[in-house]
Amino acid sequence: MVGSLLSEKAFLARLAVPFADTPCVPVRVTVEEVLVGAADDVLQEMKAGKLRVPFDAQIWLSLEAAP
């Protein structure tokens, strides 16, 4: 689920910003070791409850030459 969310066009556009002055652009994200915890533990100030949310992951960016 996390990998598919991070691979959506809107998020990839945000990831492309640091690459603006380079010949590369991110085209895909894969993830591993996604850590999940209670929302209250991750976002204490939001009082989000016990809903489980991802809060940390190792991500891999696949880059291609910019068009």
C-alpha positions, 0 to 999 in steps of 0.5 A: 500500500505504501509503495503504491501511494508513493508511486502516484503521479502527485507524489512523484512530482513532489519527489522530482523537485530536488532533481530539477537541475539534474538530468534525472527524474524519479519514475517509481518508488519501492519500499521495504521495512515499513514501520507501522504504529498507532497514530497517537504514538506517531502524531501525539499532538493530533490525538489521532487515536489507535489507528495504525499508520506507517511512519518510517520506511526505507525507500528506493527511487528509480530514476530515468533521464529527464525528458 
